[in-house]
Amino acid sequence: MEDKLPARAHNIAFSNRKSGSITGVKDVISFDLKTIVLETEYGMISVKGHDLHVNRLSVEKGEIDISGTIDGVIYSDVNSYAKKGESVFARLFK
């Protein structure tokens, strides 16, 4: 029987659209000055903006701190990628 670990708590907090922290992060898929793509316990998150920087990343704790001008946050479901038979990377880089 497969034991599933409980999902980490997931929180997002931004301050004045200039800095923020996200918890419940499983992996950082990609990041550049305009987009940060994260995999969380509850799906994928894309943070869009300008001059985005990853200030602190702790994969063990599932935490990330970012700074820059934050324009938006978009959620998507990880399971929707698996259902279509494509990997997350294949879908992101089309």
Secondary structure, DSSP 4 states (H G I P E B T S, - for coil): -PPPPPPPP--EEEETTTEEEEESEEEEEEE-SSEEEEEETTEEEEEEEEEEEEEEEETTTTEEEEEEEEEEEEEE-HHHHHHTT--HHHHHT-
